[in-house]
Amino acid sequence: MRYIGLFFGLIFLLFTYWQFNDPDPVWWVTIYLISAYCSFLVFRARYNLELFAVLAILYISGAVNSWLQMTAWEGFVTEGEGLSMKSVNQELARESAGLAICAVAMLIFLIMGYIKKSRHI
């Protein structure tokens, strides 16, 4: 189960690298580096359940907030133009998906931590 942490850690480092082209890289690099840090904690079998719970709540709140700001669904990619941003709605959809991925990872880590904790009681 530790390798789930390694998997997510590498994914979040890749996401961090991709954010250097983003209009607001400081914000997103920070979000993904925090998620990568938590992932590598899990890989080292260290579970900070309070941190995972707080981050899951923040990520879910951010994902829902970004999703609700969209005025229309325009997808994640523009056909024929790849990942170039056609509209603000696409950027909001991508941001909300990124936060949702972070939230899912934190929830998985939280469950893994509770399982580990229950085995030691």
Summary of the structure (lengths in Angstrom):
residues: 121
radius of gyration: 15.7
end to end distance: 19.2
largest distance: 56.0
contacts: 350
relative contact order: 0.16
helix: 76%
strand: 2%
